[in-house]
Amino acid sequence: MPEAIAHLSSVAGSPLLDSAGERLGRVEDVIVRLDQAHDLPPVVGLKARIGGREMFVPINRVEQLGPDAVRTSTTKLNLGQFERRPSEILLRQDVLDRRLINVTTARLVTAREVELVCEGGVWRVAGIDPSLGPRLWRLLPRRFRGHDSEHQQFVAWSDIEPFLAHVPTSRLKLAARRLRRLHPAQIADLVEAASHEEGEEILEAVGEDKEFEADVFEELDDEHQVEFLRERSDREAADVLARMAPDDAADLLLELDQERRLPILNLMPAAKQRKIRSLLGYNPSTAGGLMNPDFVSVPSDATVGQALARIRASDLGPQQISIVCVVDRQGKLVGALSLAELLRAREDQKLESLTEASLPAVAVEADLPDVARVMADYNLIAMPVLDADGKPVGIVSVDDVLELLLPEEWRWRAGAARG
């Protein structure tokens, strides 16, 4: 159990008294140090205004922290002028009434109150209250507040990641390791719900892992994709698109200003350029425009064991390896087998013996309703797309179809990330 609880709104702005009860000045803020070794940041001191100057009061000189006043442990203080140090944040200035990320619920929340606890003689930040109640209490004169120690809503600091770009200490950044707990779609929700500056800070944090950053970009809506690429150089934009799935990269390239499309495309690796150029030749609402050109293809005379080995060696996503295209010596589709069918078959069984009742396929020119109808009729996650010669040139996944079929208003997910 904590030895004591204090609230930031009761501490900041309260009188600073010496041990004899004489007024020294006024507490302006509470200083904590972000400590990755501990979930709860320790309070290192107070910023106080004494005699018209901003002074630093070490926490080990504080005997009582609120609720009506802060009392020091001595009548004689040798204080230095306040100067922010690396890894320090001011709770009132940097956190109170600002938005933070709840990494457990993947929502933005606003810190209406900050709770401090003293455990083992050390004051630490316990968490925040995002409800409007504490803000209403702060509108009352201090003597009428009667602050509750109970919160209707309370978010532990261990579940919180604060935005820190506004803090004038260059070492402070969003913790990318904590954001990695979230799915790329959840992070995209946060970016869409945040301000532009907050969104940039989130993307900068996840950008430490370039593949993960590309996954997040794939989940952003068109408007936000363009917004965050607009301020990047052509080289930086090309690096992001090069790591995205070819179909998503092609769609995003078409959303960019026309004069940037070719320069960005030319900066991508040659193999990725070829895939994107081929996709750009199809109508976006046909199977050719929807498909991903990356898929697993295996000769019909191969065994089930060989097909599974090729899947294991692939770095493609789950949907892309959910089916295997079985082709003859001319590269034409013989049939398509699901991963489940392969796992149930004997490893020495030839693929050609399994393709009699294989999955259906569609031509590149098949329109969206036809693609959706086939996938619904056969309960498919993915299916092959064939060119005019009957050769597989890609696969179309159910998520690509749903993205175009969903009403525009259903795609707006940002509200789910707002507190």
C-alpha positions in Angstrom: 0.0 0.0 0.0 1.3 3.5 -0.8 2.3 5.6 2.2 0.7 8.8 0.8 -1.1 10.1 -2.2 -0.9 13.6 -3.7 -2.5 15.2 -6.8 -0.6 17.5 -9.1 -3.4 20.1 -9.1 -3.1 20.3 -5.3 0.7 20.6 -5.3 1.3 22.9 -8.3 0.3 26.4 -7.3 0.4 25.7 -3.6 2.4 27.7 -1.0 5.9 26.6 -0.3 6.6 26.7 3.4 9.7 26.1 5.5 9.6 23.7 8.5 8.4 26.5 10.8 5.5 27.2 8.6 6.9 30.5 7.1 6.1 31.1 3.5 9.1 30.9 1.1 7.3 31.1 -2.2 5.0 29.2 -4.5 5.3 25.7 -6.1 5.0 26.0 -9.9 5.6 22.4 -11.0 6.6 18.9 -10.1 9.7 17.5 -11.8 10.0 13.8 -12.6 12.7 11.8 -14.4 11.7 9.3 -17.0 13.2 6.0 -15.8 12.9 3.0 -18.2 14.2 0.7 -15.4 11.0 1.5 -13.4 7.4 1.7 -14.6 6.6 4.7 -12.4 8.9 7.8 -12.9 10.4 9.2 -9.6 9.8 12.7 -8.5 13.2 14.4 -8.3 12.1 17.9 -7.1 9.9 20.9 -7.5 10.1 24.0 -9.5 9.3 26.9 -7.2 9.1 30.7 -7.5 11.0 32.3 -4.6 11.7 36.0 -4.5 10.8 36.4 -8.2 13.2 33.6 -9.3 12.6 30.1 -10.5 14.4 27.7 -8.1 14.9 24.0 -7.8 13.8 22.3 -4.6 15.2 18.7 -4.3 12.6 16.2 -3.3 14.8 15.1 -0.4 14.3 18.5 1.2 10.5 18.1 1.1 8.8 16.9 4.2 5.2 17.3 3.2 3.7 17.3 -0.3 0.2 18.9 -0.3 -2.7 18.9 -0.2 -2.8 22.5 0.9 0.9 23.4 1.0 4.3 22.0 0.5 6.5 22.0 3.5 10.3 21.7 3.5 12.3 19.8 6.1 14.3 22.8 7.3 14.2 26.6 7.8 17.4 27.1 5.9 17.5 26.1 2.2 20.5 26.4 -0.1 18.7 26.3 -3.5 20.0 26.6 -7.0 18.2 28.2 -9.9 16.0 25.8 -11.8 17.5 24.3 -14.9 15.8 21.3 -16.7 18.1 18.3 -17.1 18.0 15.6 -19.7 15.2 13.0 -19.2 13.2 15.3 -16.9 9.7 16.4 -17.5 7.5 19.0 -15.8 4.2 17.4 -15.0 2.1 20.6 -15.1 3.8 22.0 -18.2 4.4 18.8 -20.2 1.7 16.4 -19.1 -1.4 18.1 -17.5 -4.2 18.7 -20.0 -2.2 17.1 -22.7 -3.0 14.0 -24.7 -1.1 10.7 -24.1 -1.3 7.2 -25.5 -2.8 4.5 -23.5 -0.8 1.6 -24.9 -3.1 -1.0 -23.4 -6.4 0.2 -25.0 -4.7 1.9 -28.0 -6.6 5.1 -27.3 -5.6 8.8 -26.9 -6.4 10.0 -23.4 -6.1 13.5 -21.8 -4.4 13.9 -18.5 -6.9 15.9 -16.5 -5.1 15.0 -13.2 -1.8 13.4 -12.3 -1.6 11.2 -9.2 1.5 10.8 -7.2 2.2 8.1 -4.6 4.9 7.7 -2.0 6.2 4.2 -1.6 9.2 3.3 0.4 9.9 7.0 0.9 10.1 7.7 -2.8 7.5 9.8 -4.6 6.5 8.5 -8.0 3.9 9.2 -10.7 1.2 6.6 -10.3 -1.0 7.5 -13.2 -3.5 9.9 -14.7 -7.3 10.6 -14.5 -8.7 11.4 -18.0 -12.2 12.3 -16.8 -13.5 15.8 -16.7 -14.2 15.8 -12.9 -10.7 16.8 -11.9 -10.7 19.7 -14.4 -13.9 21.0 -12.9 -12.3 20.8 -9.4 -9.4 23.0 -10.6 -11.9 25.7 -11.5 -12.8 26.1 -7.9 -10.8 28.2 -5.4 -8.1 26.0 -3.8 -9.8 26.0 -0.3 -13.1 24.5 -1.8 -11.6 21.7 -3.9 -11.6 18.9 -1.4 -9.9 16.6 -3.9 -11.0 13.0 -3.8 -8.3 10.3 -3.6 -10.6 8.0 -5.6 -10.9 8.3 -9.4 -13.8 7.3 -11.5 -11.3 6.7 -14.2 -7.7 6.0 -13.6 -5.0 5.0 -16.0 -1.7 3.6 -14.5 1.4 5.3 -15.7 2.7 1.9 -16.7 0.0 1.9 -19.4 0.8 5.4 -20.6 3.2 6.7 -23.2 3.4 10.6 -23.3 4.1 12.7 -26.3 7.4 14.4 -25.7 8.3 16.3 -28.9 7.3 19.6 -27.2 9.7 19.0 -24.3 12.9 21.0 -24.8 15.1 18.0 -24.0 16.4 16.2 -27.1 16.9 12.8 -25.4 13.2 12.4 -24.7 11.2 10.4 -27.3 8.3 8.1 -27.5 9.3 4.6 -26.5 9.1 2.6 -29.7 9.3 -0.7 -27.8 6.0 0.0 -26.0 4.2 1.0 -29.2 5.3 -2.3 -30.7 2.8 -4.0 -28.4 0.1 -2.6 -30.7 -1.0 -3.9 -34.1 -0.1 -1.6 -37.0 -3.9 -1.0 -37.5 -4.1 0.2 -33.9 -1.2 2.6 -34.4 -2.7 3.8 -37.6 -5.9 4.6 -35.6 -3.8 6.6 -33.1 -2.1 8.6 -35.9 -5.4 9.4 -37.5 -6.9 10.5 -34.2 -3.8 12.6 -33.2 -2.8 16.1 -34.3 -0.3 16.3 -37.2 2.6 16.9 -34.8 1.5 14.0 -32.6 1.1 11.7 -35.6 4.6 12.6 -36.8 6.0 11.7 -33.4 4.3 8.3 -33.5 5.6 7.6 -36.9 9.1 8.8 -36.0 9.0 6.3 -33.1 7.8 3.3 -35.1 10.2 4.4 -37.9 13.1 2.9 -35.9 11.8 -0.4 -37.4 11.4 0.4 -41.1 9.4 -2.7 -41.9 7.0 -1.9 -39.0 6.7 1.7 -40.2 5.6 0.4 -43.7 3.0 -1.9 -42.0 1.6 1.2 -40.2 1.5 3.2 -43.5 -0.4 0.4 -45.2 -3.1 0.8 -42.5 -3.5 4.6 -42.7 -6.3 6.0 -44.8 -5.4 7.7 -48.1 -5.6 11.2 -46.7 -3.1 10.6 -43.8 -0.7 8.6 -46.0 -0.4 11.6 -48.4 -0.2 14.0 -45.4 2.8 12.3 -43.9 4.6 11.6 -47.1 4.1 15.2 -48.3 6.8 16.5 -45.9 9.3 13.7 -46.7 11.8 13.8 -49.5 11.4 11.7 -52.6 14.0 9.3 -51.3 12.3 9.0 -47.9 8.9 8.4 -49.6 10.4 5.8 -51.9 12.0 4.0 -48.9 8.5 3.7 -47.3 6.7 2.6 -50.4 9.5 0.0 -51.2 8.7 -1.7 -47.9 5.0 -1.8 -48.4 3.1 -4.6 -50.2 3.2 -3.8 -54.0 -0.6 -3.4 -54.3 -0.7 -1.0 -51.4 2.3 0.9 -52.7 0.8 1.3 -56.1 -2.4 2.6 -54.6 -0.5 5.2 -52.5 1.7 6.2 -55.4 -1.5 7.2 -57.4 -2.6 9.4 -54.4 0.6 11.5 -54.5 1.0 14.6 -56.6 1.5 13.7 -60.2 4.9 15.4 -60.5 6.2 13.2 -57.6 5.0 9.8 -58.8 7.7 9.0 -61.4 10.7 10.3 -59.4 9.6 8.3 -56.4 9.0 5.2 -58.4 12.4 5.5 -60.1 14.1 5.6 -56.7 12.7 2.2 -55.7 14.5 -1.1 -56.1 14.2 -2.5 -59.7 12.2 -5.6 -58.7 9.6 -3.5 -56.7 9.4 -1.0 -59.6 8.5 -3.8 -62.0 5.7 -5.1 -59.8 4.2 -1.6 -59.2 4.4 -0.7 -62.9 2.6 -3.9 -63.8 -0.2 -3.1 -61.3 -0.6 0.4 -62.5 -1.5 -1.0 -65.9 -4.8 -2.4 -64.5 -8.1 -0.8 -63.6 -7.9 -0.4 -59.8 -11.4 -1.9 -59.3 -10.6 -5.1 -61.2 -8.9 -8.2 -60.0 -5.6 -7.1 -61.7 -5.8 -3.8 -59.8 -6.6 -5.5 -56.5 -4.1 -8.3 -56.6 -0.8 -8.7 -54.9 1.9 -9.9 -57.3 3.8 -11.8 -54.6 2.6 -15.4 -54.1 3.8 -18.9 -53.8 4.0 -21.0 -57.0 5.0 -24.7 -57.1 5.3 -27.1 -60.1 2.6 -29.7 -60.3 5.1 -32.6 -60.1 6.4 -31.4 -56.7 5.4 -33.1 -53.5 3.4 -31.7 -50.6 6.6 -31.7 -48.5 8.4 -29.6 -51.2 5.5 -27.1 -51.3 5.5 -26.8 -47.5 9.3 -26.2 -47.6 8.8 -23.4 -50.1 6.1 -21.8 -47.8 8.5 -22.0 -44.8 11.3 -20.4 -46.7 9.0 -17.5 -47.9 8.9 -14.2 -46.1 5.4 -13.4 -47.4 2.5 -12.5 -45.2 -0.1 -14.9 -43.8 -2.7 -14.2 -46.5 -0.2 -14.6 -49.3 0.9 -18.0 -48.1 -2.7 -19.1 -47.4 -2.9 -20.6 -50.9 -0.3 -22.2 -53.3 -0.6 -21.9 -57.0 0.2 -25.2 -58.7 1.5 -24.7 -62.3 2.5 -26.9 -65.2 5.8 -26.7 -67.2 4.5 -23.7 -69.2 3.6 -21.8 -66.0 -0.2 -22.2 -66.5 -2.3 -22.7 -63.5 -3.3 -26.3 -62.8 -5.0 -25.6 -59.6 -4.7 -23.8 -56.3 -4.4 -25.5 -52.9 -5.1 -24.0 -49.5 -2.5 -24.3 -46.8 -4.9 -26.4 -44.8 -5.2 -28.9 -47.6 -1.4 -29.2 -47.8 -1.1 -29.7 -44.0 -3.6 -32.5 -44.1 -2.0 -34.4 -47.0 0.9 -36.8 -46.9 4.2 -35.2 -47.5 5.2 -37.6 -50.3 1.9 -37.0 -52.2 2.2 -35.3 -55.6 0.5 -31.9 -55.9 -1.1 -32.9 -59.2 -3.1 -35.6 -57.4 -4.7 -32.9 -55.1 -5.8 -30.4 -57.7 -9.0 -32.0 -59.0 -11.1 -30.0 -56.6 -8.9 -27.0 -56.3 -9.8 -23.4 -55.5 -11.3 -21.2 -58.2 -9.4 -18.4 -59.9 -10.4 -15.1 -61.7 -9.1 -13.3 -64.7 -7.2 -10.0 -64.3 -10.2 -8.1 -65.9 -12.8 -9.5 -63.5 -14.6 -6.6 -61.9 -15.0 -6.1 -58.1 -18.6 -7.6 -57.8 -17.5 -10.7 -59.7 -14.4 -11.1 -57.4 -16.4 -10.6 -54.3 -19.1 -13.0 -55.4 -16.6 -15.8 -56.1 -14.8 -15.3 -52.8 -18.1 -15.3 -50.9 -19.5 -18.4 -52.7 -16.3 -20.4 -51.9 -15.6 -18.9 -48.5 -12.1 -17.8 -49.7 -9.4 -15.9 -47.9 -7.5 -15.5 -51.2 -7.5 -16.8 -54.7 -5.3 -16.7 -57.8 -5.6 -14.0 -60.6 -4.8 -15.2 -64.1 -3.6 -13.4 -67.2 -4.9 -14.1 -70.7 -2.6 -17.2 -71.1 -4.0 -18.7 -67.9 -0.8 -18.0 -65.9 -1.1 -16.8 -62.3 0.1 -13.2 -62.0 -1.0 -12.5 -58.4 -3.5 -13.3 -55.7 -6.4 -11.3 -54.5 -7.1 -11.3 -50.7 -10.4 -10.8 -48.9 -9.1 -7.7 -47.1 -8.4 -6.0 -50.5 -12.0 -6.7 -51.6 -13.5 -5.5 -48.3 -11.5 -2.3 -48.4 -13.3 -1.3 -51.6 -16.7 -2.6 -50.6 -16.9 -1.0 -47.2 -18.9 2.3 -47.2 -16.6 5.4 -46.8 -18.0 6.3 -43.4 -17.3 2.8 -42.1 -13.6 3.1 -42.9 -13.1 6.1 -40.6 -11.7 4.4 -37.5 -10.1 7.4 -35.7 -13.0 7.8 -33.3 -12.0 4.4 -31.8 -8.7 5.8 -30.8 -10.0 9.0 -29.2 -10.4 9.1 -25.4 
